[in-house]
Amino acid sequence: MKRASIAELKARLSSYIEQVRGGNEVLVTERGMPVAKLVPIPPEHNLSEREQRLIRASLLIPGRGRVRAELRRPPRGDPRIGAGVLAALLEEREEGR
């Protein structure tokens, strides 16, 4: 756990906040005596009420990190792939199935 005086914390607040975001704790001191502690907020506080309710009901599994860049790009290859599936779905819709 890092220690920081109030003056040091004021001067380098952004740096300490980044450390807390990274999972570290910071003990704030005044004249050498601890007066406060900065701790990271648990990830569940960043979720909406609906997301928290779905997690409690085991209907949603929260992610554990960032999505890899290759998963955010469309796949390479023929853009017509999947066109047959779309045509079949549209045909079923027209037939009323």
Phi and psi in radians as a Rosetta constraint file:
Dihedral C 1 N 2 CA 2 C 2 CIRCULARHARMONIC -1.456 0.35
Dihedral N 2 CA 2 C 2 N 3 CIRCULARHARMONIC 2.666 0.35
Dihedral C 2 N 3 CA 3 C 3 CIRCULARHARMONIC -2.051 0.35
Dihedral N 3 CA 3 C 3 N 4 CIRCULARHARMONIC 2.471 0.35
Dihedral C 3 N 4 CA 4 C 4 CIRCULARHARMONIC -2.573 0.35
Dihedral N 4 CA 4 C 4 N 5 CIRCULARHARMONIC 2.364 0.35
Dihedral C 4 N 5 CA 5 C 5 CIRCULARHARMONIC -1.304 0.35
Dihedral N 5 CA 5 C 5 N 6 CIRCULARHARMONIC 2.851 0.35
Dihedral C 5 N 6 CA 6 C 6 CIRCULARHARMONIC -1.044 0.35
Dihedral N 6 CA 6 C 6 N 7 CIRCULARHARMONIC -0.735 0.35
Dihedral C 6 N 7 CA 7 C 7 CIRCULARHARMONIC -1.096 0.35
Dihedral N 7 CA 7 C 7 N 8 CIRCULARHARMONIC -0.779 0.35
Dihedral C 7 N 8 CA 8 C 8 CIRCULARHARMONIC -1.143 0.35
Dihedral N 8 CA 8 C 8 N 9 CIRCULARHARMONIC -0.695 0.35
Dihedral C 8 N 9 CA 9 C 9 CIRCULARHARMONIC -1.096 0.35
Dihedral N 9 CA 9 C 9 N 10 CIRCULARHARMONIC -0.751 0.35
Dihedral C 9 N 10 CA 10 C 10 CIRCULARHARMONIC -1.101 0.35
Dihedral N 10 CA 10 C 10 N 11 CIRCULARHARMONIC -0.680 0.35
Dihedral C 10 N 11 CA 11 C 11 CIRCULARHARMONIC -1.273 0.35
Dihedral N 11 CA 11 C 11 N 12 CIRCULARHARMONIC -0.540 0.35
Dihedral C 11 N 12 CA 12 C 12 CIRCULARHARMONIC -2.233 0.35
Dihedral N 12 CA 12 C 12 N 13 CIRCULARHARMONIC 0.679 0.35
Dihedral C 12 N 13 CA 13 C 13 CIRCULARHARMONIC -0.994 0.35
Dihedral N 13 CA 13 C 13 N 14 CIRCULARHARMONIC -0.797 0.35
Dihedral C 13 N 14 CA 14 C 14 CIRCULARHARMONIC -1.014 0.35
Dihedral N 14 CA 14 C 14 N 15 CIRCULARHARMONIC -0.725 0.35
Dihedral C 14 N 15 CA 15 C 15 CIRCULARHARMONIC -1.104 0.35
Dihedral N 15 CA 15 C 15 N 16 CIRCULARHARMONIC -0.762 0.35
Dihedral C 15 N 16 CA 16 C 16 CIRCULARHARMONIC -1.194 0.35
Dihedral N 16 CA 16 C 16 N 17 CIRCULARHARMONIC -0.648 0.35
Dihedral C 16 N 17 CA 17 C 17 CIRCULARHARMONIC -1.107 0.35
Dihedral N 17 CA 17 C 17 N 18 CIRCULARHARMONIC -0.706 0.35
Dihedral C 17 N 18 CA 18 C 18 CIRCULARHARMONIC -1.073 0.35
Dihedral N 18 CA 18 C 18 N 19 CIRCULARHARMONIC -0.697 0.35
Dihedral C 18 N 19 CA 19 C 19 CIRCULARHARMONIC -1.114 0.35
Dihedral N 19 CA 19 C 19 N 20 CIRCULARHARMONIC -0.721 0.35
Dihedral C 19 N 20 CA 20 C 20 CIRCULARHARMONIC -1.156 0.35
Dihedral N 20 CA 20 C 20 N 21 CIRCULARHARMONIC -0.717 0.35
Dihedral C 20 N 21 CA 21 C 21 CIRCULARHARMONIC -1.019 0.35
Dihedral N 21 CA 21 C 21 N 22 CIRCULARHARMONIC -0.567 0.35
Dihedral C 21 N 22 CA 22 C 22 CIRCULARHARMONIC -1.346 0.35
Dihedral N 22 CA 22 C 22 N 23 CIRCULARHARMONIC -0.019 0.35
Dihedral C 22 N 23 CA 23 C 23 CIRCULARHARMONIC 1.842 0.35
Dihedral N 23 CA 23 C 23 N 24 CIRCULARHARMONIC -0.043 0.35
Dihedral C 23 N 24 CA 24 C 24 CIRCULARHARMONIC -1.485 0.35
Dihedral N 24 CA 24 C 24 N 25 CIRCULARHARMONIC 2.826 0.35
Dihedral C 24 N 25 CA 25 C 25 CIRCULARHARMONIC -1.970 0.35
Dihedral N 25 CA 25 C 25 N 26 CIRCULARHARMONIC 2.601 0.35
Dihedral C 25 N 26 CA 26 C 26 CIRCULARHARMONIC -2.203 0.35
Dihedral N 26 CA 26 C 26 N 27 CIRCULARHARMONIC 2.178 0.35
Dihedral C 26 N 27 CA 27 C 27 CIRCULARHARMONIC -1.629 0.35
Dihedral N 27 CA 27 C 27 N 28 CIRCULARHARMONIC 2.113 0.35
Dihedral C 27 N 28 CA 28 C 28 CIRCULARHARMONIC -1.635 0.35
Dihedral N 28 CA 28 C 28 N 29 CIRCULARHARMONIC 2.284 0.35
Dihedral C 28 N 29 CA 29 C 29 CIRCULARHARMONIC -2.111 0.35
Dihedral N 29 CA 29 C 29 N 30 CIRCULARHARMONIC 2.676 0.35
Dihedral C 29 N 30 CA 30 C 30 CIRCULARHARMONIC -2.286 0.35
Dihedral N 30 CA 30 C 30 N 31 CIRCULARHARMONIC 2.035 0.35
Dihedral C 30 N 31 CA 31 C 31 CIRCULARHARMONIC 0.974 0.35
Dihedral N 31 CA 31 C 31 N 32 CIRCULARHARMONIC 0.651 0.35
Dihedral C 31 N 32 CA 32 C 32 CIRCULARHARMONIC 1.481 0.35
Dihedral N 32 CA 32 C 32 N 33 CIRCULARHARMONIC -0.120 0.35
Dihedral C 32 N 33 CA 33 C 33 CIRCULARHARMONIC -1.781 0.35
Dihedral N 33 CA 33 C 33 N 34 CIRCULARHARMONIC 2.329 0.35
Dihedral C 33 N 34 CA 34 C 34 CIRCULARHARMONIC -1.127 0.35
Dihedral N 34 CA 34 C 34 N 35 CIRCULARHARMONIC 2.346 0.35
Dihedral C 34 N 35 CA 35 C 35 CIRCULARHARMONIC -2.194 0.35
Dihedral N 35 CA 35 C 35 N 36 CIRCULARHARMONIC -0.353 0.35
Dihedral C 35 N 36 CA 36 C 36 CIRCULARHARMONIC -2.802 0.35
Dihedral N 36 CA 36 C 36 N 37 CIRCULARHARMONIC 2.867 0.35
Dihedral C 36 N 37 CA 37 C 37 CIRCULARHARMONIC -2.364 0.35
Dihedral N 37 CA 37 C 37 N 38 CIRCULARHARMONIC 2.278 0.35
Dihedral C 37 N 38 CA 38 C 38 CIRCULARHARMONIC -1.652 0.35
Dihedral N 38 CA 38 C 38 N 39 CIRCULARHARMONIC 2.138 0.35
Dihedral C 38 N 39 CA 39 C 39 CIRCULARHARMONIC -2.249 0.35
Dihedral N 39 CA 39 C 39 N 40 CIRCULARHARMONIC 2.648 0.35
Dihedral C 39 N 40 CA 40 C 40 CIRCULARHARMONIC -1.184 0.35
Dihedral N 40 CA 40 C 40 N 41 CIRCULARHARMONIC 2.566 0.35
Dihedral C 40 N 41 CA 41 C 41 CIRCULARHARMONIC -1.406 0.35
Dihedral N 41 CA 41 C 41 N 42 CIRCULARHARMONIC 2.346 0.35
Dihedral C 41 N 42 CA 42 C 42 CIRCULARHARMONIC -1.024 0.35
Dihedral N 42 CA 42 C 42 N 43 CIRCULARHARMONIC 2.547 0.35
Dihedral C 42 N 43 CA 43 C 43 CIRCULARHARMONIC -0.985 0.35
Dihedral N 43 CA 43 C 43 N 44 CIRCULARHARMONIC -0.527 0.35
Dihedral C 43 N 44 CA 44 C 44 CIRCULARHARMONIC -1.147 0.35
Dihedral N 44 CA 44 C 44 N 45 CIRCULARHARMONIC -0.335 0.35
Dihedral C 44 N 45 CA 45 C 45 CIRCULARHARMONIC -1.282 0.35
Dihedral N 45 CA 45 C 45 N 46 CIRCULARHARMONIC -0.318 0.35
Dihedral C 45 N 46 CA 46 C 46 CIRCULARHARMONIC -1.480 0.35
Dihedral N 46 CA 46 C 46 N 47 CIRCULARHARMONIC -0.080 0.35
Dihedral C 46 N 47 CA 47 C 47 CIRCULARHARMONIC -1.663 0.35
Dihedral N 47 CA 47 C 47 N 48 CIRCULARHARMONIC 2.683 0.35
Dihedral C 47 N 48 CA 48 C 48 CIRCULARHARMONIC -1.273 0.35
Dihedral N 48 CA 48 C 48 N 49 CIRCULARHARMONIC 2.892 0.35
Dihedral C 48 N 49 CA 49 C 49 CIRCULARHARMONIC -1.026 0.35
Dihedral N 49 CA 49 C 49 N 50 CIRCULARHARMONIC -0.706 0.35
Dihedral C 49 N 50 CA 50 C 50 CIRCULARHARMONIC -1.094 0.35
Dihedral N 50 CA 50 C 50 N 51 CIRCULARHARMONIC -0.776 0.35
Dihedral C 50 N 51 CA 51 C 51 CIRCULARHARMONIC -1.103 0.35
Dihedral N 51 CA 51 C 51 N 52 CIRCULARHARMONIC -0.736 0.35
Dihedral C 51 N 52 CA 52 C 52 CIRCULARHARMONIC -1.092 0.35
Dihedral N 52 CA 52 C 52 N 53 CIRCULARHARMONIC -0.708 0.35
Dihedral C 52 N 53 CA 53 C 53 CIRCULARHARMONIC -1.124 0.35
Dihedral N 53 CA 53 C 53 N 54 CIRCULARHARMONIC -0.726 0.35
Dihedral C 53 N 54 CA 54 C 54 CIRCULARHARMONIC -1.164 0.35
Dihedral N 54 CA 54 C 54 N 55 CIRCULARHARMONIC -0.636 0.35
Dihedral C 54 N 55 CA 55 C 55 CIRCULARHARMONIC -1.147 0.35
Dihedral N 55 CA 55 C 55 N 56 CIRCULARHARMONIC -0.782 0.35
Dihedral C 55 N 56 CA 56 C 56 CIRCULARHARMONIC -1.074 0.35
Dihedral N 56 CA 56 C 56 N 57 CIRCULARHARMONIC -0.573 0.35
Dihedral C 56 N 57 CA 57 C 57 CIRCULARHARMONIC -1.482 0.35
Dihedral N 57 CA 57 C 57 N 58 CIRCULARHARMONIC 0.088 0.35
Dihedral C 57 N 58 CA 58 C 58 CIRCULARHARMONIC 1.033 0.35
Dihedral N 58 CA 58 C 58 N 59 CIRCULARHARMONIC 0.554 0.35
Dihedral C 58 N 59 CA 59 C 59 CIRCULARHARMONIC -1.789 0.35
Dihedral N 59 CA 59 C 59 N 60 CIRCULARHARMONIC -0.168 0.35
Dihedral C 59 N 60 CA 60 C 60 CIRCULARHARMONIC -2.412 0.35
Dihedral N 60 CA 60 C 60 N 61 CIRCULARHARMONIC 2.325 0.35
Dihedral C 60 N 61 CA 61 C 61 CIRCULARHARMONIC -1.938 0.35
Dihedral N 61 CA 61 C 61 N 62 CIRCULARHARMONIC 2.002 0.35
Dihedral C 61 N 62 CA 62 C 62 CIRCULARHARMONIC -1.177 0.35
Dihedral N 62 CA 62 C 62 N 63 CIRCULARHARMONIC 2.592 0.35
Dihedral C 62 N 63 CA 63 C 63 CIRCULARHARMONIC -1.216 0.35
Dihedral N 63 CA 63 C 63 N 64 CIRCULARHARMONIC 2.866 0.35
Dihedral C 63 N 64 CA 64 C 64 CIRCULARHARMONIC -2.065 0.35
Dihedral N 64 CA 64 C 64 N 65 CIRCULARHARMONIC 0.309 0.35
Dihedral C 64 N 65 CA 65 C 65 CIRCULARHARMONIC 2.983 0.35
Dihedral N 65 CA 65 C 65 N 66 CIRCULARHARMONIC -2.857 0.35
Dihedral C 65 N 66 CA 66 C 66 CIRCULARHARMONIC -1.490 0.35
Dihedral N 66 CA 66 C 66 N 67 CIRCULARHARMONIC 2.697 0.35
Dihedral C 66 N 67 CA 67 C 67 CIRCULARHARMONIC -1.379 0.35
Dihedral N 67 CA 67 C 67 N 68 CIRCULARHARMONIC 2.298 0.35
Dihedral C 67 N 68 CA 68 C 68 CIRCULARHARMONIC -1.069 0.35
Dihedral N 68 CA 68 C 68 N 69 CIRCULARHARMONIC 2.559 0.35
Dihedral C 68 N 69 CA 69 C 69 CIRCULARHARMONIC -1.042 0.35
Dihedral N 69 CA 69 C 69 N 70 CIRCULARHARMONIC -0.655 0.35
Dihedral C 69 N 70 CA 70 C 70 CIRCULARHARMONIC -1.178 0.35
Dihedral N 70 CA 70 C 70 N 71 CIRCULARHARMONIC -0.371 0.35
Dihedral C 70 N 71 CA 71 C 71 CIRCULARHARMONIC -1.439 0.35
Dihedral N 71 CA 71 C 71 N 72 CIRCULARHARMONIC -0.262 0.35
Dihedral C 71 N 72 CA 72 C 72 CIRCULARHARMONIC -1.561 0.35
Dihedral N 72 CA 72 C 72 N 73 CIRCULARHARMONIC -0.162 0.35
Dihedral C 72 N 73 CA 73 C 73 CIRCULARHARMONIC -1.745 0.35
Dihedral N 73 CA 73 C 73 N 74 CIRCULARHARMONIC 2.579 0.35
Dihedral C 73 N 74 CA 74 C 74 CIRCULARHARMONIC -1.166 0.35
Dihedral N 74 CA 74 C 74 N 75 CIRCULARHARMONIC 2.618 0.35
Dihedral C 74 N 75 CA 75 C 75 CIRCULARHARMONIC -1.152 0.35
Dihedral N 75 CA 75 C 75 N 76 CIRCULARHARMONIC 2.641 0.35
Dihedral C 75 N 76 CA 76 C 76 CIRCULARHARMONIC -1.341 0.35
Dihedral N 76 CA 76 C 76 N 77 CIRCULARHARMONIC 2.803 0.35
Dihedral C 76 N 77 CA 77 C 77 CIRCULARHARMONIC 2.114 0.35
Dihedral N 77 CA 77 C 77 N 78 CIRCULARHARMONIC -2.872 0.35
Dihedral C 77 N 78 CA 78 C 78 CIRCULARHARMONIC -1.219 0.35
Dihedral N 78 CA 78 C 78 N 79 CIRCULARHARMONIC 2.128 0.35
Dihedral C 78 N 79 CA 79 C 79 CIRCULARHARMONIC -1.203 0.35
Dihedral N 79 CA 79 C 79 N 80 CIRCULARHARMONIC -0.192 0.35
Dihedral C 79 N 80 CA 80 C 80 CIRCULARHARMONIC -1.452 0.35
Dihedral N 80 CA 80 C 80 N 81 CIRCULARHARMONIC -0.140 0.35
Dihedral C 80 N 81 CA 81 C 81 CIRCULARHARMONIC -1.052 0.35
Dihedral N 81 CA 81 C 81 N 82 CIRCULARHARMONIC 2.272 0.35
Dihedral C 81 N 82 CA 82 C 82 CIRCULARHARMONIC 1.649 0.35
Dihedral N 82 CA 82 C 82 N 83 CIRCULARHARMONIC -0.148 0.35
Dihedral C 82 N 83 CA 83 C 83 CIRCULARHARMONIC -1.119 0.35
Dihedral N 83 CA 83 C 83 N 84 CIRCULARHARMONIC -0.610 0.35
Dihedral C 83 N 84 CA 84 C 84 CIRCULARHARMONIC -1.118 0.35
Dihedral N 84 CA 84 C 84 N 85 CIRCULARHARMONIC -0.657 0.35
Dihedral C 84 N 85 CA 85 C 85 CIRCULARHARMONIC -1.149 0.35
Dihedral N 85 CA 85 C 85 N 86 CIRCULARHARMONIC -0.771 0.35
Dihedral C 85 N 86 CA 86 C 86 CIRCULARHARMONIC -1.084 0.35
Dihedral N 86 CA 86 C 86 N 87 CIRCULARHARMONIC -0.755 0.35
Dihedral C 86 N 87 CA 87 C 87 CIRCULARHARMONIC -1.074 0.35
Dihedral N 87 CA 87 C 87 N 88 CIRCULARHARMONIC -0.721 0.35
Dihedral C 87 N 88 CA 88 C 88 CIRCULARHARMONIC -1.135 0.35
Dihedral N 88 CA 88 C 88 N 89 CIRCULARHARMONIC -0.711 0.35
Dihedral C 88 N 89 CA 89 C 89 CIRCULARHARMONIC -1.130 0.35
Dihedral N 89 CA 89 C 89 N 90 CIRCULARHARMONIC -0.744 0.35
Dihedral C 89 N 90 CA 90 C 90 CIRCULARHARMONIC -1.132 0.35
Dihedral N 90 CA 90 C 90 N 91 CIRCULARHARMONIC -0.655 0.35
Dihedral C 90 N 91 CA 91 C 91 CIRCULARHARMONIC -1.118 0.35
Dihedral N 91 CA 91 C 91 N 92 CIRCULARHARMONIC -0.768 0.35
Dihedral C 91 N 92 CA 92 C 92 CIRCULARHARMONIC -1.080 0.35
Dihedral N 92 CA 92 C 92 N 93 CIRCULARHARMONIC -0.689 0.35
Dihedral C 92 N 93 CA 93 C 93 CIRCULARHARMONIC -1.103 0.35
Dihedral N 93 CA 93 C 93 N 94 CIRCULARHARMONIC -0.735 0.35
Dihedral C 93 N 94 CA 94 C 94 CIRCULARHARMONIC -1.140 0.35
Dihedral N 94 CA 94 C 94 N 95 CIRCULARHARMONIC -0.598 0.35
Dihedral C 94 N 95 CA 95 C 95 CIRCULARHARMONIC -1.381 0.35
Dihedral N 95 CA 95 C 95 N 96 CIRCULARHARMONIC -0.179 0.35
Dihedral C 95 N 96 CA 96 C 96 CIRCULARHARMONIC 1.416 0.35
Dihedral N 96 CA 96 C 96 N 97 CIRCULARHARMONIC 0.391 0.35
